[in-house]
């Protein structure tokens, strides 16, 4: 994603020093597979066959201007196919997370933390492994609508440790890059007929847009899970206390 996509080009239009492939660190590079897959592979096969005297070069492939237009068209079509594929994935993702039962609560991992400028609330880039989704989730704003500092929310970012700490309602909690968090994914209608995929933090609770996890749609799952876990722990502690009491009683006898 950080590099520009590779382009088809006519070698006669560029110097040999410009033929390199940055991603592969190769000074000269072309590629071809089965010629039934892409027209670009057909062209490379024909040029290669002519270069090694296996077959004559078709007349139209000897024209530099024709090859230029051909490469430009292949680059355009390749880019269009990529965009169409991404749009298809986006459409079916929105369909999957739409509806009353479309929202899902899943584990996610923090990729980076952005404090934004002075007027923006911090955001985190996260990845949801189960669905292969990457996106940004917004943290509670530390400023009110008129730009004043919110009295009960403050953030501290540690760039060396890649952490962000929130202080809210007298409590403090931190998140570090690669930490596991809990998020809710859903499709939100932003205007008539247009939806957008939204990702809200559900846990840790202090980082949710609502002060309480149970106030966040989908947060009930986390809250109930915490209650069940706490209940189980209390049951284990009670059993342990009873066992210790019985053991002590037997020793006294």
BALO-744064 format. One record per residue (C-alpha): residue number from 1; residue in one letter; x, y, z. Coordinates in steps of 0.02 Angstrom, whole numbers, plus 50000, padded with zeros to 5 digits. Layout:
# BALO-744064
> resi,resn,X,Y,Z
> NUM,a,X,Y,Z $
...
***
This chain:
# BALO-744064
> resi,resn,X,Y,Z
> 1,x,50000,50000,50000 $
> 2,x,50146,50115,50029 $
> 3,x,50211,50089,49852 $
> 4,x,50137,50142,49687 $
> 5,x,50067,49996,49587 $
> 6,x,50176,49923,49449 $
> 7,x,50138,49987,49274 $
> 8,x,50149,49907,49102 $
> 9,x,50258,50011,48987 $
> 10,x,50346,50003,48821 $
> 11,x,50532,49983,48855 $
> 12,x,50576,50086,48701 $
> 13,x,50503,50241,48783 $
> 14,x,50616,50236,48936 $
> 15,x,50800,50225,48976 $
> 16,x,50863,50056,49037 $
> 17,x,50897,50132,49209 $
> 18,x,50710,50164,49227 $
> 19,x,50660,49984,49198 $
> 20,x,50691,49929,49378 $
> 21,x,50556,49853,49489 $
> 22,x,50568,49936,49659 $
> 23,x,50469,49806,49757 $
> 24,x,50573,49661,49692 $
> 25,x,50737,49759,49687 $
> 26,x,50762,49695,49509 $
> 27,x,50850,49804,49378 $
> 28,x,50752,49724,49234 $
> 29,x,50586,49640,49260 $
> 30,x,50436,49579,49165 $
> 31,x,50313,49441,49205 $
> 32,x,50205,49319,49112 $
> 33,x,50108,49165,49155 $
> 34,x,49989,49063,49050 $
> 35,x,49939,49169,48899 $
> 36,x,49757,49121,48926 $
> 37,x,49749,49229,49083 $
> 38,x,49784,49409,49029 $
> 39,x,49811,49499,48867 $
> 40,x,49971,49572,48941 $
> 41,x,50039,49394,48951 $
> 42,x,49991,49363,48769 $
> 43,x,50090,49516,48716 $
> 44,x,50243,49465,48818 $
> 45,x,50237,49289,48744 $
> 46,x,50232,49359,48567 $
> 47,x,50376,49480,48599 $
> 48,x,50479,49344,48684 $
> 49,x,50446,49222,48541 $
> 50,x,50508,49352,48417 $
> 51,x,50661,49393,48525 $
> 52,x,50720,49211,48527 $
> 53,x,50675,49181,48343 $
> 54,x,50535,49059,48379 $
> 55,x,50399,49157,48290 $
> 56,x,50391,49317,48186 $
> 57,x,50338,49477,48273 $
> 58,x,50162,49534,48226 $
> 59,x,50170,49697,48129 $
> 60,x,50062,49795,48250 $
> 61,x,50179,49755,48396 $
> 62,x,50325,49837,48306 $
> 63,x,50243,50009,48322 $
> 64,x,50301,50108,48474 $
> 65,x,50146,50218,48474 $
> 66,x,50034,50064,48465 $
> 67,x,50126,49982,48609 $
> 68,x,50112,50143,48710 $
> 69,x,49923,50149,48688 $
> 70,x,49911,49963,48723 $
> 71,x,50005,49978,48887 $
> 72,x,49903,50129,48941 $
> 73,x,49742,50035,48906 $
> 74,x,49802,49881,49004 $
> 75,x,49850,49990,49152 $
> 76,x,49680,50074,49147 $
> 77,x,49588,49908,49139 $
> 78,x,49693,49833,49277 $
> 79,x,49657,49980,49391 $
> 80,x,49471,49973,49349 $
> 81,x,49466,49786,49391 $
> 82,x,49548,49821,49560 $
> 83,x,49424,49959,49601 $
> 84,x,49277,49849,49547 $
> 85,x,49339,49708,49659 $
> 86,x,49356,49824,49808 $
> 87,x,49185,49899,49777 $
> 88,x,49109,49725,49771 $
> 89,x,49189,49680,49937 $
> 90,x,49129,49843,50013 $
> 91,x,48951,49816,49951 $
> 92,x,48937,49639,50018 $
> 93,x,49019,49691,50182 $
> 94,x,48885,49824,50206 $
> 95,x,48748,49698,50163 $
> 96,x,48820,49574,50289 $
> 97,x,48822,49701,50432 $
> 98,x,48653,49781,50390 $
> 99,x,48486,49746,50469 $
> 100,x,48429,49719,50647 $
> 101,x,48538,49564,50669 $
> 102,x,48682,49628,50561 $
> 103,x,48785,49709,50698 $
> 104,x,48925,49600,50765 $
> 105,x,49037,49615,50918 $
> 106,x,49211,49543,50889 $
> 107,x,49391,49549,50947 $
> 108,x,49506,49673,50861 $
> 109,x,49687,49727,50875 $
> 110,x,49756,49904,50880 $
> 111,x,49871,49950,50735 $
> 112,x,49905,50133,50771 $
> 113,x,49846,50280,50873 $
> 114,x,49815,50455,50805 $
> 115,x,49786,50599,50924 $
> 116,x,49724,50711,50782 $
> 117,x,49735,50900,50793 $
> 118,x,49678,51006,50938 $
> 119,x,49496,51007,50880 $
> 120,x,49480,50821,50841 $
> 121,x,49454,50674,50954 $
> 122,x,49586,50535,50948 $
> 123,x,49561,50387,50833 $
> 124,x,49634,50212,50823 $
> 125,x,49666,50105,50671 $
> 126,x,49616,49925,50706 $
> 127,x,49605,49758,50618 $
> 128,x,49467,49630,50646 $
> 129,x,49546,49460,50602 $
> 130,x,49384,49363,50592 $
> 131,x,49319,49469,50448 $
> 132,x,49483,49536,50379 $
> 133,x,49422,49714,50405 $
> 134,x,49533,49864,50442 $
> 135,x,49460,50030,50494 $
> 136,x,49467,50175,50613 $
> 137,x,49367,50194,50772 $
> 138,x,49339,50357,50862 $
> 139,x,49378,50383,51045 $
> 140,x,49277,50496,51161 $
> 141,x,49308,50678,51125 $
> 142,x,49402,50780,51254 $
> 143,x,49318,50939,51191 $
> 144,x,49140,51002,51196 $
> 145,x,49045,51069,51047 $
> 146,x,49108,51247,51076 $
> 147,x,49289,51190,51079 $
> 148,x,49315,51198,51267 $
> 149,x,49408,51058,51355 $
> 150,x,49291,50924,51422 $
> 151,x,49313,50926,51611 $
> 152,x,49306,50738,51640 $
> 153,x,49406,50671,51491 $
> 154,x,49592,50691,51457 $
> 155,x,49720,50594,51355 $
> 156,x,49905,50561,51371 $
> 157,x,50002,50481,51228 $
> 158,x,50171,50396,51249 $
> 159,x,50253,50392,51078 $
> 160,x,50397,50282,51136 $
> 161,x,50284,50147,51208 $
> 162,x,50147,50176,51077 $
> 163,x,50013,50192,51210 $
> 164,x,49870,50310,51244 $
> 165,x,49799,50334,51418 $
> 166,x,49627,50406,51456 $
> 167,x,49575,50485,51619 $
> 168,x,49387,50490,51637 $
> 169,x,49274,50517,51786 $
> 170,x,49421,50494,51903 $
> 171,x,49473,50328,51825 $
> 172,x,49622,50292,51711 $
> 173,x,49655,50158,51580 $
> 174,x,49778,50137,51436 $
> 175,x,49787,50049,51269 $
> 176,x,49946,50000,51177 $
> 177,x,49975,49959,50994 $
> 178,x,49938,49773,50963 $
> 179,x,49824,49764,51115 $
> 180,x,49664,49664,51094 $
> 181,x,49504,49764,51110 $
> 182,x,49320,49728,51084 $
> 183,x,49225,49818,50946 $
> 184,x,49052,49825,50871 $
> 185,x,49038,49825,50680 $
> 186,x,48879,49885,50597 $
> 187,x,48813,49974,50443 $
> 188,x,48746,50148,50475 $
> 189,x,48636,50242,50353 $
> 190,x,48712,50415,50330 $
> 191,x,48583,50474,50204 $
> 192,x,48444,50401,50097 $
> 193,x,48507,50243,50015 $
> 194,x,48687,50268,50070 $
> 195,x,48769,50170,50209 $
> 196,x,48939,50172,50291 $
> 197,x,49027,50040,50393 $
> 198,x,49052,50096,50573 $
> 199,x,49165,50023,50707 $
> 200,x,49136,50070,50889 $
> 201,x,49241,50018,51038 $
> 202,x,49147,49914,51164 $
> 203,x,49291,49872,51281 $
> 204,x,49392,49938,51371 $
> 205,x,49240,50030,51440 $
> 206,x,49328,50196,51475 $
> 207,x,49372,50213,51290 $
> 208,x,49194,50188,51228 $
> 209,x,49096,50336,51163 $
> 210,x,48974,50304,51305 $
> 211,x,49035,50310,51485 $
> 212,x,48962,50137,51516 $
> 213,x,48984,49984,51407 $
> 214,x,48800,49942,51429 $
> 215,x,48755,50108,51347 $
> 216,x,48843,50055,51187 $
> 217,x,48740,49947,51066 $
> 218,x,48819,49777,51079 $
> 219,x,48902,49821,51243 $
> 220,x,48776,49716,51336 $
> 221,x,48868,49562,51274 $
> 222,x,49029,49618,51354 $
> 223,x,48943,49673,51514 $
> 224,x,48850,49508,51528 $
> 225,x,49010,49412,51494 $
> 226,x,49096,49510,51633 $
> 227,x,48953,49472,51752 $
> 228,x,48959,49286,51710 $
> 229,x,49148,49284,51733 $
> 230,x,49132,49373,51899 $
> 231,x,48994,49253,51954 $
> 232,x,49101,49103,51909 $
> 233,x,49248,49175,52002 $
> 234,x,49140,49205,52157 $
> 235,x,49080,49025,52143 $
> 236,x,49259,48961,52134 $
> 237,x,49308,49069,52282 $
> 238,x,49158,49006,52383 $
> 239,x,49199,48825,52341 $
> 240,x,49380,48854,52391 $
> 241,x,49327,48933,52557 $
> 242,x,49212,48785,52594 $
> 243,x,49348,48661,52550 $
> 244,x,49473,48751,52662 $
> 245,x,49347,48754,52804 $
> 246,x,49314,48566,52788 $
> 247,x,49499,48529,52782 $
> 248,x,49530,48634,52936 $
> 249,x,49388,48546,53027 $
> 250,x,49461,48374,52986 $
> 251,x,49631,48428,53052 $
> 252,x,49555,48485,53216 $
> 253,x,49469,48315,53237 $
***
